[in-house]
Amino acid sequence: MNRLHASGLTLVLALAFASGALFVPARAGAADTTAPVAIGATVEDFTLPDADGRAHTLASLKGKAGTVLIFIATRCPVSNAYNERMEKLYQDYKARGFNVVGINANVSEPATEVKEHAAAKGLTFTILKDNGNRVADRLGAERTPEAYVLDAAGRLVYHGRIDNAQNATNVTASELRDALDALLAGKPVAKTEAKAFGCSIKRAS
Amino acid sequence: MSRKPRRLAATGRRRKPAAVWPRRALAFALALGAVWASGDARVRTSASARAAAPDGVYQPKRKARGVRRVPRGRKARTGTDATAPGATAVAPVPLLDAEGVKRLLARGAPPNDRPLLVNFWATWCEPCREEFPDLIKINRDYDARGLEFAAISVDDPAEANRGVPRFLRELGATMPAYVLNVTDSEPVINAVDPTWGGELPATFLFDRQGRVVYQHKGRVKPAALRAAIDKVTSDK
């Protein structure tokens, strides 16, 4: 019996280390941030669930003229300051061939909260839940709100802020809309990156 | 040594020990391995589990770890309205424009001889509020050891005489503090560090030559920050 227990204990420890070893590479892989997608590079297809758990691919959400991905949050005051502007952007540009997609990558904000928040704030565009922040890592997203504009071919043409002021009455530069207008006009995007303060994305790892 | 097999409550059937043991062992092993692999996840979970403040409103907590209490004889603020009857007046925090930020950053360059720690934060930013007690301790520990410290709030400038000084007073913060007053934050972000995207909180340590020698986005890790400060303050 003692021998049986001893061999059993050895087996347990061996399995523990083996299973731990299985977890470690996954964690290390997540921490190893590969270079974010650069301006001009194609954003690879990905699949994420919406707040109801339905899976969507980027390809299925692409607009004819292009796609806007915006990392958003439910609790970030900066992101919330842009709720109306994001919804208006979606309404203004969907008939012109652009789709707007929200992505929530905050581990602290569950899907149920994302759904309730969207309903309460009147956000009607698709919002995906980036559990494990895999897409945020791939795109190099760090804050909310943070926008990515893809052209019709899926190439990244703009990355950064929506505009230059949290208070809508103080806006003097709207780089995100400028990028969409440039694509519609067949012109190159004048300013491909712009920064603003935002909430850090609360990552799972 | 022989043990009677336990009866399963639901079925009354006897369970064979030999069949149960490996399953339990496997489950235990997997759990042990997962815990071993997860490292410091517990710390992050406890921090992120804290309740968030409502949108854009700083609500003082009854008690925060590492927070110096309001001195006796002075009324502690528990509400959010500084204009309420009986509210204790708070001295406004100075505003800082983009040129002011650049002048401040030049403080960490020759001919100045003190390294400079700059923290960007806001009262509406949960991890900013959570890390502030650690920053206050660091300021107290290193002020006499040759470190300059500036806390720059990116709150609405209107908060310079409301939420920001109230928060600083409640925590007993004594480091130089400012509220950013700019129409466009991008030039400030790039002046501080071109690799910074603007996420908050963000902490930068400049050496005596004005070079960024440590930076952290998100809630600071005090041990790592202290190690960087120890190094930069000991470098001559």
Interface residues (C-beta under 8 A of the other chain):
Chain A: M1 G8 L11 V12 L13 A14 L15 A16 F17 A18 S19 G20 A21 L22 F23 V24 R27 R75 P77 V78 N80 A81 V107 S108 E142 R143 E146 G160 R161 N164 A165 Q166 N167 N170 T172 A173 A194 K195 A196 F197 G198 C199 S200 I201 K202 S205
Chain B: M1 W21 A25 L26 F28 A29 L30 L32 G33 A34 W36 A37 S38 G39 A41 S48 A52 D55 G56 F120 A122 W124 C125 E126 P127 V154 D156 T183 D184 S185 E186 I189 N190 W196 G197 G198 E199 L200 P201 K217 G218
